[in-house]
């Protein structure tokens, strides 16, 4: 019995002396789609990139996002609907179209947020002057405007005392050393310190 206790103590000491390893968070694409719907596509399942639902002649929105991995990048397929027209006597006169757009981007962690870099947007199967202009504008606006508050969400989840109200938690030193896209998930390496008080 004495030898078993000594062995258990030695194993525990060896395990505890190892440096802490980062945690890998695997966000399956289905979950990522739901997160986008809750955080980004908030206006009746749409993400207005220009105007709003009250302007029937000058608007643009994305809807129904589908996410996949492609060559280490995120591939977001969504439906685009837009119009750039003038209201003349109750009629919209100008350009407009609806088509499927494919957005590819490299996810990165910056300033507490998940952002998209090296973003490109192309039409799937349609072309034309309006479509080319839309894809160029989408590429620059989504790269500039898309930010998912990863550090804030992690802090809220990890510090939540709902399961054990008697123990306060504090998240410190939250970092994302790396991020990669696999065939079925966005894999985020998390490194943090959680203090329980």
Beta strands, then each sheet from edge to edge (+ up, - down):
strand 1: 23-28
strand 2: 46-50
strand 3: 58-70
strand 4: 73-88
strand 5: 91-110
strand 6: 113-123
strand 7: 169-181
strand 8: 185-196
sheet 1: 1+ 8- 7+
sheet 2: 2+ 3- 4+ 5- 6+
end
